[in-house]
Amino acid sequence: MKLALKILFLIFILWMITGVFLVKTEHEKAQVVMGLGVLFLSFIVMPMFIYYRYKDGKYKKYILNDEKILAAFKKQDKN
């Protein structure tokens, strides 16, 4: 999955660079190319990245809950 993400990211970045080149040369389909690049990047690559990154539950240490907030306040009160 990591390799697929890298390949797709590279493809869509090259796609966006091509779109920028077409916009600079005032090609009639430049806006379509740029729009599809943004669409695919946001609806294909981003969800795959989010799933890949957070599938193992590594994000749980960043979630705030009551226990963590109270512990932080107690730690600050001691100082």
N, C-alpha and C positions, 0 to 999 in steps of 0.2 A: 504494500500500500504506500509505503514511503517513497519508493521509486516511481510509482504511478503519479503520486502528487507532484514530485519534482518535474517529471516529464510534462504533465499537463500544465503546471505553472509556467514552465519555459515556453511551451507552445503558445499559451495565451499572452504571455509578455511579448513574444515575437509578433503575435497577431496585433497587439495594441501598437507596437512600434510601426508595423506596416500601416495601420490605420492613421497614425500620426503623419507618416510620410505621404499617404494619399490625401490627407487634409491639406498639407503644405503644397501639394501639387494641384489642388483644387479638382480632384477627381469626383465624378458625380456620385459614386458609391462609397465615398469615404465615410460619411456619417453612418451608413449601414454597417460597414466593417467595424467601426469603433463601437457602435451600439451592441453588436453581437459579441464583441470581445468582452465588454463590460458585463453583459448578460450571462455569458458562459462562465466568466470568472466568478461572478457572484452567486450563481445558482448551481454550478457544478463543482468548482474547485473549493470554494469556501465551505460548503457542507461536508465535503470529503475531509477537509483539513480539520474541521471541528470534531467530526466523528473520530478520526485517527488520533487526535491529540487528547481527547477526553474519554476514550473508551475504557481506560484502565482505572479510572476514578482518581487520578492524580490531582484533580481540581478541588477535592474535598478539603484540603488544608487551607484553601483561599476563601471558603465560605464562612461568613460571619454568622454566629449563632449567639444565644444568650450567654452560654458558658464562656465563650472566648471574650465577649465584651466585658463581662463581669471580672474575668481574670485580668484583663488589661487595666481596668479601673483600680483593682486591688493592687496591682503592681505599681501603678502610678502613685497611689496613696502612700505606699511604703517609702517612695523616694521623697 
